[in-house]
Amino acid sequence: MNNTTLRAVALALGSAFWLAGCGGGNDTEEARAQDTRSFTAPNFVTAPDYETDTSGGASFKALAGTTVQTDRWTGVLNGAGYRIEVPRNWNGRLVMYAHGYVGTVPQLAITTPSIRRYLIENGYAWAASSYSKNYYDVRAGVEDTNALALNFASIASSKGRTLSMPSKTYIIGHSMGGHITGAAIEDETFNTAKNKMRYDGAVPMCGVMGDTELFDYFAGYQLAAQTLAGQPNYPTAQFADIAASVRSALFTTFSTAPTAQGAKLAAIVKNLTGGERPVFAQGFGNTALQSVVWGTFGSDGTVNGILTKSTLDTNRFTYQLDSDPAVSAEEAALNASIPKLTGAADANRLRSDGLRWIPKVNGQFHIPVVSLHTLGDMYVPFSMEQIYRRRAEAAGNGGWLVQRAIRAPSHCDFTVQEQVDAFTAMVAWAESGVKPAGDDVLTAATVASPTYGCTFTKNTGGTDDNPTTINTRNVIAPQLTPCP
């Protein structure tokens, strides 16, 4: 895995019409930086796989190596570009794909689902939106994905193919798209969205299932690093000024050779990201991914202008140096020395004009959900799944959630087979009532087992049709306890 590939994954992490139609800039809500930004729809003609469709419009090429015949369409809906593919032998089911974070660029982009081959060869139609806005705009992602699902049949008709509305509509997504997937199925979202859509099942993968708690984690990590490097009180928003000195105090080689203080940081981060578990060491030592994580330090808490006030809050964190939940004298002294951040209580409040600016994943859903997460991810850590489980259980909906741990050291580091297995398990559950197996993500002794994650990790199998998906199992496999 090289730095270029990792940066692509991080970017894959996570219009005037949208502003008017989906809330974002009107007289009832305060203005924010995101409302002033302009974005450009994808240029389909310049895409490397461009071709014309059956009606003479812009399209994309058929998947190589398959005999399945499909209709493929592109276009723009409410400022968001889209791609749709429908097999000629369509099974009546539609899969909506939510892509990850594209960054802060003005050019919108569409991502093809990595399980495209499986979907079309089994009769599923799929559709993917670019969303009408970039940045971490989950609100736009939910609204635009829902709008595309609602307009699926009418778009097909305009392209010359008459289709009924799908008998089942599922939603899947990676990283920020996992957040979109989780938010899209929530009761609060349905009640407050402009485009209201009911899904029949969901597969969030490497998702930000703790919504704004992800940004609290980044802040807690930063504060611990500053403190252990001897600079606890330096203004957190000015971290760039001290970044080099903090790194040199904690690592002789970032992030693979920690100093004594750096080893303490690793222990703290292990507990912040999910506790003792396989693959943590390989994930923490994943320098390219750690560089992305450290690149988030110095945030003002508005998530690059998605909010108008800081959401960062670290008061709930107890920084631990070992797996014992009791607080030792050393840990008590450490916790007393690490500054606390308190977010504005109304930073991400309910809005009068639609969804929250960062939609919540409250655990208030009533459809089958099969969630995937890698154990070594430092960017969107495994703790997101633990938060999701606790919220679902607190809402009385834990029975609708199945979670699977994957033994891999990076972000969205899944094989296609793992993703297909999760999708097929979710569909069987939704259509036949057969609840699939999953992993316990909360019992510390279970998660700490050297063979944890073995059940659903499939290091081979499937064909990766999405070149941004990475698989670094060959790097970590020799370092791990073999699976039975």
Sequence and secondary structure as in RCSB ss.txt:
>XXXX:A:sequence
MNNTTLRAVALALGSAFWLAGCGGGNDTEEARAQDTRSFTAPNFVTAPDYETDTSGGASFKALAGTTVQTDRWTG
VLNGAGYRIEVPRNWNGRLVMYAHGYVGTVPQLAITTPSIRRYLIENGYAWAASSYSKNYYDVRAGVEDTNALAL
NFASIASSKGRTLSMPSKTYIIGHSMGGHITGAAIEDETFNTAKNKMRYDGAVPMCGVMGDTELFDYFAGYQLAA
QTLAGQPNYPTAQFADIAASVRSALFTTFSTAPTAQGAKLAAIVKNLTGGERPVFAQGFGNTALQSVVWGTFGSD
GTVNGILTKSTLDTNRFTYQLDSDPAVSAEEAALNASIPKLTGAADANRLRSDGLRWIPKVNGQFHIPVVSLHTL
GDMYVPFSMEQIYRRRAEAAGNGGWLVQRAIRAPSHCDFTVQEQVDAFTAMVAWAESGVKPAGDDVLTAATVASP
TYGCTFTKNTGGTDDNPTTINTRNVIAPQLTPCP
>XXXX:A:secstr
  HHHHHHHHHT   HHHHHHSSSSSTTS   GGGG   B   GGGSTTEEE TTSSEEE   TT    EEEEEE
EETTEEEEEEEETT  SEEEEEE     S SB      TTHHHHHHTT EEEEE  S  SS HHHHHHHHHHHHH
THHHHHHHTT      SEEEEEEETHHHHHHHHHTSHHHHHH SS    SEEEEES  TTTTHHHHHHHHHHHHH
HHHTT TTS GGGGGGTHHHHHHHHEEETTTEE HHHHHHHHHHHHHTTSS TTHHHHHT HHHHHHHHTTTT  
SSTTTTSSS     TT    SSS  S  HHHHHHHHHS      TTTT  BTTBS SS    S   S EEEEEET
T TTTTTHHHHHHHHHHHHTT GGGEEEEEE  SSTT   HHHHHHHHHHHHHHHHH         S HHHHTST
TTTTTT  SS S    TT    HHHHGGGS    
